Amino acid sequence: MSRIVVIGAGVGGLTAAVRLARGGHAVTVFEQSDRLGGKLGVYERDGFRFDTGPSLLTLPQVFTEAELEPVPLDPVVRHVFPDGTVLDSSPVHSEFLDRIGDALGAEAAHDWDRFWRRARRIWEASWRSVLRKPVTAASLAALSWRVGDLAAIAPGRSLRSLGRHYLRDPRLRMMLDRYATYTGADPRRAPAALAAVPYAELAFGGWYLPGGLGTIATALASGCAGAGVRIVLGQAVERIETADGRVTGVRLADGSHEPADEVVSNVDALTVYRDLLPEPRRLTGLTDRSLAGFVLLLGVRGETPELAHHTVFFPSYYDAEFDAIFGSASRRARPASDPTVFVTRAPDPSVRPAGAEAWFVLVNAPRHGTGWRAVDWRRAGLAEAYGDLVLDVLARRGLDVRDRLLFRETRTPADLAAATGAPGGAIYGTAGGLMRPVNHGPVAGLHLVGGSVHPGGGLPMVTLSAQIIADRIGPA
């Protein structure tokens, strides 16, 4: 039996803790905040409950460490395009093709079907060769022998390029581009392999958990309790300690030392290699351009039948949004003036009072900071002014809710950074895109899980990273 310390009680850390404890190890989790779940946040006010992190569950079959009862969504997402066209995505491919044909025409449906076959190949190659395995020299060599997998994944090609190859309708291209943001990336630079993301979402469905996705943390906490995991809240880890090329434990904020045979870190890889175990060589690429999010939490009077559970409102010129968020050599990053607006409104009576709705409104945003590609979200008046702009944008797109507000609260990238330790408030980890740091550290016994490392961001990928590490450590 090994003594294992897990740093951080996010989904990756808790999943790893449950799996390792069930394997016979003695597991202790240290979490700097006073709550579990990491970015899987929950906020309650006046009878309203908001998920302040993920709002859509995909690939529910990978969550084997938590007992969940997901409810399928149809549509998975409602898309409202600049010309007013509405397209509801469906988890049934034939039904989605019919909806595309009705909304955009037969040629668009034909194009999406062709793209879908390619996306399936990318997903199958990724699932078989990448997503459930650690990245090692041997695994990369094995992948190189799968010529068909490499051809499907198309290394060196962007998601934008793939969309232009298959999709003639600009609205379908716009819909595909949005999936790059699921990994914090710019679709013009994101790899074509990210076509696996829409395939996974639609082929396996989008799901909701009654009470909100924050219940995942509750389920994992229950699993930890049943497996004998010790969880310590309000205790930050200041350093990973080593000797002779191997971890020996961690030093806590109170100055004490917690011995460990293995350390599993669920904090961002940038934080690990900058602060907890300084490794300048491993910082390369970890300050890459990964987007953050600006959020409005709205208590809304009445009902809004034109909204699905998830509704996205696209801008007239999508590239302008990415130019603003990621900045350029000639112009620093800034909040987009005409952003894509993603609204989650769960028709769940347990998350809002009767006669009202709880809206989670998300806008892609530059990360928090003072550099050229960041924005100081603490600047006086900025959050309030940008919240006004987002509501004005929704009004221009046919959804004016300003006279129905019971309350409004904002969450900026700076708030996410402070609450979860995510550098700059990056939603999906600082690396962004597809290639992430490996799960094993530079010293024996150090392992990394979470959205900043392989296989990537989002609840299913974070869970898979934890399973990879638990399998790597093995049973006691």
SVG drawing of the C-alpha trace seen along z (x, -y; Angstrom):
<svg xmlns="http://www.w3.org/2000/svg" viewBox="-45 -52 65 56">
<polyline fill="none" stroke="black" stroke-width="0.4" points="0.0,0.0 1.4,-3.4 0.8,-6.7 -0.6,-9.0 -1.2,-12.8 -3.6,-14.4 -3.2,-18.2 -6.5,-19.7 -10.1,-18.5 -11.3,-19.1 -12.9,-16.4 -9.6,-15.0 -8.2,-14.9 -11.3,-13.4 -11.7,-10.8 -8.1,-9.7 -8.5,-9.6 -11.5,-7.3 -9.9,-5.0 -6.6,-4.8 -8.3,-4.3 -10.4,-1.5 -7.2,0.0 -5.9,0.3 -3.8,-2.9 -3.9,-5.4 -5.0,-8.6 -5.1,-12.1 -6.5,-15.1 -5.4,-18.7 -7.6,-21.4 -6.7,-25.1 -10.3,-26.3 -13.2,-25.5 -15.2,-23.4 -14.8,-20.5 -15.2,-20.4 -12.6,-22.9 -14.0,-24.6 -17.2,-22.6 -18.6,-25.5 -22.1,-26.1 -23.6,-29.4 -26.9,-29.8 -29.0,-32.9 -32.6,-33.6 -33.8,-30.1 -31.7,-30.0 -28.8,-27.6 -26.3,-28.1 -23.6,-25.9 -20.7,-28.3 -18.5,-25.9 -19.4,-23.1 -23.1,-23.0 -23.1,-20.2 -22.2,-16.6 -20.9,-14.4 -19.6,-10.8 -21.4,-9.9 -20.0,-6.4 -16.6,-7.4 -17.7,-8.6 -17.4,-5.2 -16.2,-6.6 -19.4,-8.6 -23.0,-7.4 -24.8,-9.7 -28.3,-9.7 -28.0,-11.8 -31.0,-13.1 -30.6,-13.3 -30.9,-16.6 -32.6,-17.2 -31.6,-19.6 -28.1,-19.3 -27.6,-22.9 -29.8,-25.4 -27.8,-27.6 -29.0,-31.0 -27.1,-32.4 -26.6,-36.0 -29.3,-35.9 -31.8,-34.6 -31.7,-31.0 -32.2,-28.5 -30.7,-25.1 -31.2,-22.5 -28.5,-19.8 -29.7,-16.3 -27.9,-13.2 -29.6,-11.2 -27.6,-11.7 -30.5,-11.1 -32.7,-13.5 -29.9,-16.2 -29.5,-15.8 -33.3,-16.4 -33.0,-19.5 -30.0,-20.8 -31.9,-20.2 -35.0,-22.1 -33.0,-25.0 -30.1,-25.3 -31.0,-23.2 -30.3,-19.8 -26.7,-20.6 -25.8,-21.6 -27.2,-18.3 -25.2,-16.4 -22.0,-18.3 -22.5,-17.6 -23.0,-13.9 -19.7,-13.8 -18.0,-15.7 -19.5,-13.4 -17.9,-10.3 -14.5,-12.0 -15.3,-13.1 -16.1,-9.5 -12.8,-8.3 -11.0,-11.0 -12.9,-10.1 -12.3,-6.3 -8.6,-6.9 -8.4,-9.3 -10.3,-6.9 -8.3,-3.9 -4.8,-5.4 -4.7,-8.6 -7.4,-9.5 -7.2,-6.6 -3.5,-6.1 -0.5,-8.0 1.6,-9.8 5.0,-8.1 7.6,-7.6 6.3,-4.0 2.7,-5.1 3.6,-7.8 5.7,-5.2 2.7,-2.8 0.5,-5.5 2.9,-6.2 2.4,-2.7 -1.3,-3.2 -1.3,-5.0 -5.1,-5.1 -5.3,-6.8 -2.7,-9.4 -4.5,-10.1 -7.8,-10.6 -6.3,-12.9 -4.5,-15.0 -1.6,-16.4 -0.7,-19.9 -4.2,-20.7 -6.5,-23.2 -10.1,-22.7 -10.9,-25.8 -9.3,-24.2 -11.1,-20.9 -14.4,-22.8 -13.8,-24.7 -12.9,-21.4 -16.2,-19.7 -18.8,-22.5 -19.9,-25.0 -22.5,-26.8 -20.9,-29.4 -23.3,-28.7 -22.2,-25.1 -18.5,-26.3 -19.4,-28.7 -21.0,-25.9 -17.9,-23.7 -15.5,-26.6 -17.2,-26.9 -16.0,-23.4 -12.4,-24.7 -13.4,-26.9 -14.3,-23.8 -10.5,-23.3 -9.7,-27.0 -8.4,-27.3 -8.7,-29.5 -10.3,-27.4 -7.9,-29.1 -5.0,-27.4 -6.7,-24.5 -5.8,-21.1 -8.3,-19.3 -8.3,-16.4 -10.7,-18.5 -13.5,-17.4 -13.7,-14.5 -15.3,-16.9 -18.6,-17.5 -18.7,-13.8 -18.5,-12.8 -21.1,-15.4 -23.6,-14.3 -22.9,-10.6 -23.1,-9.9 -25.4,-12.8 -25.4,-15.8 -26.8,-15.2 -27.9,-17.1 -27.9,-16.1 -31.0,-17.1 -29.9,-19.7 -27.0,-20.7 -23.6,-19.4 -22.3,-20.4 -23.8,-17.2 -20.8,-15.4 -18.6,-16.8 -21.1,-15.6 -21.1,-12.1 -17.3,-11.9 -17.1,-13.1 -19.5,-10.3 -17.2,-7.9 -14.2,-9.2 -15.9,-8.8 -16.8,-5.2 -13.3,-4.4 -11.7,-5.9 -10.1,-8.9 -9.0,-11.7 -9.9,-15.1 -8.4,-18.3 -10.1,-21.6 -8.6,-25.0 -5.0,-23.7 -2.8,-24.8 0.3,-22.9 3.3,-25.2 5.8,-22.8 6.3,-19.2 9.3,-17.8 11.8,-15.4 15.0,-13.5 17.3,-11.5 15.0,-12.0 11.8,-10.9 8.9,-12.6 9.0,-12.4 5.8,-14.3 4.5,-17.9 5.1,-20.9 1.9,-22.6 1.1,-26.3 1.4,-25.8 4.9,-24.7 4.3,-21.0 5.5,-18.1 3.1,-15.4 5.1,-12.3 4.0,-10.5 5.2,-7.7 3.3,-9.2 1.9,-12.7 -1.0,-13.3 -1.4,-17.0 -4.7,-18.3 -3.5,-21.9 -2.6,-23.5 0.6,-22.3 1.8,-25.9 1.4,-26.2 3.2,-22.9 6.3,-23.7 6.4,-27.4 5.7,-27.2 5.4,-23.7 8.3,-22.0 10.1,-24.6 11.1,-23.2 11.7,-26.0 12.0,-23.6 8.5,-22.2 7.0,-25.7 7.4,-25.9 4.0,-26.3 2.1,-26.6 1.5,-30.3 0.0,-29.7 -3.1,-31.5 -6.0,-29.7 -9.2,-31.6 -11.1,-32.4 -14.7,-33.2 -16.9,-36.1 -20.1,-35.0 -23.4,-36.6 -25.6,-34.8 -29.1,-36.1 -32.3,-35.6 -35.0,-36.1 -38.7,-36.7 -41.1,-34.7 -40.5,-32.1 -38.5,-32.1 -39.8,-29.4 -37.5,-30.5 -34.5,-29.2 -33.5,-25.6 -31.5,-24.2 -28.4,-25.4 -28.7,-28.2 -25.8,-29.9 -26.1,-33.2 -23.5,-33.8 -22.0,-37.2 -22.0,-38.5 -18.2,-38.2 -16.8,-35.4 -13.1,-36.1 -13.4,-39.5 -14.1,-37.8 -11.0,-35.6 -8.9,-38.6 -10.0,-40.4 -9.7,-37.5 -6.3,-36.3 -4.8,-39.6 -2.2,-40.0 1.3,-41.3 -0.1,-44.7 -3.0,-44.9 -3.4,-43.7 -6.2,-41.4 -9.5,-43.0 -13.1,-41.9 -15.0,-41.3 -17.4,-44.0 -19.8,-41.6 -19.2,-38.2 -20.8,-34.8 -23.2,-34.5 -23.9,-31.0 -27.0,-30.8 -27.8,-27.9 -31.4,-27.8 -32.2,-24.5 -35.9,-23.7 -35.3,-22.1 -37.6,-23.2 -34.9,-22.4 -32.6,-25.2 -35.0,-28.1 -38.2,-29.4 -41.6,-29.0 -42.2,-31.6 -38.6,-32.4 -35.5,-31.1 -31.8,-30.8 -29.6,-31.9 -25.9,-31.1 -24.6,-33.4 -21.0,-32.7 -18.9,-34.8 -15.4,-33.9 -12.9,-36.3 -9.2,-37.0 -7.5,-35.6 -6.8,-37.8 -3.4,-39.5 -1.4,-42.5 0.4,-41.2 -0.2,-41.9 -2.5,-38.9 -4.4,-39.4 -6.9,-41.9 -6.9,-43.3 -10.4,-42.2 -10.0,-43.9 -10.0,-47.3 -12.7,-49.5 -16.0,-49.4 -14.9,-46.9 -17.0,-43.9 -20.1,-46.0 -19.7,-47.8 -19.0,-44.5 -22.1,-42.9 -24.2,-45.8 -22.7,-45.2 -23.5,-41.5 -27.1,-42.2 -27.3,-44.8 -25.9,-42.2 -28.6,-39.7 -31.2,-42.3 -30.0,-43.1 -30.2,-39.4 -33.8,-39.2 -33.6,-38.2 -34.1,-41.4 -34.2,-40.3 -33.2,-43.6 -36.6,-44.5 -37.1,-41.0 -34.0,-40.8 -34.4,-40.0 -30.7,-40.2 -27.4,-40.0 -24.0,-38.9 -20.7,-38.7 -17.9,-36.2 -14.7,-37.4 -11.5,-35.4 -10.0,-37.1 -12.7,-35.6 -12.1,-32.1 -8.3,-32.5 -8.8,-33.5 -11.4,-30.8 -9.7,-27.8 -6.0,-28.8 -6.5,-28.5 -3.7,-30.8 -5.4,-33.8 -8.8,-32.2 -8.1,-29.9 -11.1,-27.6 -9.5,-24.6 -5.9,-24.8 -3.1,-27.1 -1.9,-24.8 -5.0,-25.1 -5.6,-23.2 -4.9,-19.4 -1.4,-18.7 -1.0,-18.9 1.8,-18.2 2.2,-14.5 0.7,-13.0 4.0,-11.9 6.3,-14.5 10.1,-14.9 10.7,-13.0 9.6,-9.5 6.2,-9.3 4.8,-12.6 1.6,-12.5 -0.5,-15.2 -4.3,-15.1 -6.8,-17.7 -7.6,-19.9 -4.1,-21.3 -2.6,-17.9 -3.2,-15.0 -5.8,-14.2 -7.3,-17.7 -10.0,-19.9 -13.6,-19.2 -15.2,-16.8 -14.7,-13.6 -11.1,-14.3 -10.3,-15.3 -11.8,-12.0 -9.9,-10.0 -6.6,-11.7 -7.4,-10.5 -8.1,-7.0 -4.8,-7.0 -2.9,-7.9 -4.7,-5.5 -4.0,-2.7 -0.4,-3.8 0.1,-3.7 -1.9,-0.4 -3.4,1.4 -1.6,1.7"/>
</svg>
